[in-house]
Amino acid sequence: MRISEHDHQKTVVSYCKAKKIPVVAIPNAQALSFLNRDAAMRVVAKLKAEGMAKGFPDILIPLVSNNKSGLFIEMKSSNGRVSPEQKEWIYQLNNSGYKAAVCYGADEAIKTIDEYVKNA
């Protein structure tokens, strides 16, 4: 059975909360699939006006570690693909004083988080 990116991310957020690791989910337009098309388009327009950016990572761990100002994670399911916009954000963040990674599944994300926070 294939586990969705959403379910992987829920597992990661639950893990962080249990370990008292500060975590922030960064919502994007894909989370609006439950709305009808017109309502979703209105919400997307509002979010874009507020600064939502296509391809920005899904999760932020706002802790300083090893001279990095925070950890951003782009969550993917086991067979997920990284978009050009996501690649560009990961590159920009890694070159701007942050640690940014693409993680395929909750286990990989948790390992990345644990490695990051052990030096925080």
N, C-alpha and C positions, 0 to 999 in steps of 0.2 A: 504494500500500500504506500502510495506517494504522500509524503507529508508536505503541506503547503508552506510557502514562505511565511504566511501569517502565523501558522501554528509554531513554526520554528522561532519566530520573533517573540511570540507569547511565552515560550519556554525560556528564552534568554532573559526577558524582562522579569519573569517570576524568579529565576535564579538570582539575578542581581538584587531584587528586593529581599530575598531570603538571606543573602550574604551582606546586606546593607551597603551595597555598591550603588552609588547614585546613578540613575539611568533616566534618559529622556528619549521618548519615541518622537520622531520627526514625521508628522503626518504628510501624506501626499495625496494627489487626486485619485489614485487607485482605491483608496479607502472609501470612496464615495459610490461604489458600485451598487449599493443598496437603494440609491436615489433614482428617480426617473431622470431621463436625459436632460430635460430643461432645468430641473432643480440642480442636478450635478453641474451643469454648465454655469449656472449662477454662482454656485459655491466655488467652483474652480476659478472663475473670474475674480471673485473677492479674495481668494487665497493668493492668486498671482499678484494682485494689487498690493497685498500685504508682504510680498517678498518670497512666496513659495518658488522654488527653483527646480526645474526638471532635472532628475538624476541625482539630487542631493541624497546623501546616505540616510538610512532608516533610524539609526540609533546613535546617541551620544552618551559617552561616559565622561562627565565633566570633572575629571581629576587630572592634576599635573603629575607626570611620571617621566623620568629620564629626559627632562628638559622638553617634553611635549605637553602642550596645553590642554589636551583632551584626546579621547579616542572616539573616532567615528567608525561605524560599521555599516556596510551595505549588506543586508541579508539576502541570501539566495537559497532556494531549495536546491536539492542535490543536482538537478539538471538545469538550474537557472542560468541565464545569460546576462552578461554585463553590457549595458548600452554604451554608446559613445559618450553620452552626457555623464553617465556614472563614472566611466574611466577618467574623464576630464576632472570631475570633482575630487576623485580619489587622488589624482596627481596633484591638483592645486592644494588640497588640504595637507598632503604629505610634504609639500614644499613651502608651507606657511606656518610651521611650528606645531602641527598636529600629527597624530598617528591616525591613519585611515587604512581600512582593510575591507576586502570583500570576503565574506565568510559563507561557505556552502553548508548550511545546516546549523542547528543549535550547538552541537558538540564542538564544531570548529569555532564558532563565535565565543562560546564559554572558555575554551582554551585560550583564545586571543585576549579575552578580557582578563582572565587569571594571570597571564604573563604580563599584561600591562599594569594591573593594579598591585602586583607584588612589589613594585618599585615606587609606588605612589606614597 
